[in-house]
């Protein structure tokens, strides 16, 4: 699931499964909601959110709803500065009535109705839902609607009828490669709830770590975790925390591969003799469980039984990916087993393993989930295929009767922009041609945060705000796809996520200050703001030494954002300028101001870069920023003066820009090169603004 060719589907957004009237792209600028509701109508006027604002629960009530209202009030107070004292008032006097018809299930599952209706007028608001899940979602929508006005804080008069397009809207967090403490998971659960995601998938074991306490097999966590693991008591508290926010937690224990951390304490599980130690490097490694020994399945039966009691969700993820088979090929007993049982390949041997594990998972009352590799002939159809390979394998599984999830295209660790992920749809490509019955088998998808280069300090910036765009793709009608609107609303949800305690913005300056060893990082930030980490798995390619789990993740590449907002805005300004036949003076002035600022920054920054060991690798990037900016200013001057450049000017400048595009050992990309190249080509006669 880690090493694939990342190919975005070209056939996108073809059909819709949301009910009712859909909001049009043109209506999206009128409300700052993410995800966009299935149906929204604007009314007239606003409802004041002031000291008289009160909330009442009506109909069914429970402690979870009351706690949700308390959180709602606390969030509202932080936003408005108003202390809300009447959060559980008399329904006849309340400004917001939460009308819940019935309880949700004791153990949340994919069949539950998550819909709600929110009606806001100038005199009051009513939130109606068939169960508490819908009420939780509706409260989040109300919070997003709060805005400041000349008369104080208000919410607009609207009528919203909303329900999710997909029942499974998840975020995978890999805590196996790098451990993430409970507070990190809690604040990300808060972020998930804000954008109506409903599944936290915890990748709890891998080559590099086993992250949960096992009372049946204590050597798993004692020897396989470097002392960094969750106690069962902590997991129970986390499950309760998630349930309060309408989120399920699905555990993943990867097997038979990705399993070295199991073998540190229990080497007899492995296909080759030990001793084993926790892996520090990344990639697809050789260790794998022995699928031929009954003792392995007896161990798994006991372990899965223990975890099935701890994790209440109906689904249990076994991984099942990327077994290279080298240990199996080198083991004479395994080869003899294959011959005796007429098993002709390692794929068939893994299918044998998967079938036996599936029976164990089912025995303990769970539904097995696994990556694409578990889809083998004869496997029961009640399992779920989690596709890292793409829409083709997802559609193929649906045609064969299997439920499925999509993560291909949602790998947020690959550092692609939000627009890339927003363009990926579980119902695109081959899935668009499925029958209605087959389409029902596609449950949804998950953003995947693999943690080779994530720490508790920077993981939020790798998840947010881009994951909110994925959340919208999985919740909102398929027709909602305007990228400019998405980015406008994404900027709003980003700072609102800050107020929940997420650190995707707040950690940025402290990280730069620590790297620079100085408080004044203004010049460093100018550079960092237009950089992005290299994409896909190229960070390994440009590394001076192979990365490991012991790397401190304290370089500039670990601090810069996956998507440069500054560079994206600059590209938008260049597009506006060139598309106006170079007559948009406002855009031109903004472009010139940025280029002048960037060109001058290198002189300010070089003294810091040359004296700081951590930052020396960025010296050439700072120089490139100045050089590229100079090229942009030359192009802008030529356009303004309506002058034709020398015959070799374009070739010289393109050579400079091509050099600036190349990643360096700093593993960073200068993101203004593309827009400057567009200006250069325009000045050289390749655009609509060229002189005759």
PyMOL commands that set and color helices and strands:
alter all, ss='L'
color gray80, all
select helices_A, chain A and resi 25-30+63-80+132-145+182-194+219-224+232-244+260-265+267-269+294-310+326-330+332-340+346-363+372-374+391-399+412-414+418-422+429-433+436-439+459-463+466-475+483-498+506-516+522-528+538-541+556-559+565-579+585-611+616-641+649-661+673-686
alter helices_A, ss='H'
color red, helices_A
select strands_A, chain A and resi 39-48+55-59+96-102+116-120+125-131+147-149+152-162+168-174+199-206+209-210+248-255+315-319+367-371+384-387+403-406+442-449+531-533+668-670
alter strands_A, ss='S'
color yellow, strands_A
deselect
rebuild
show_as cartoon
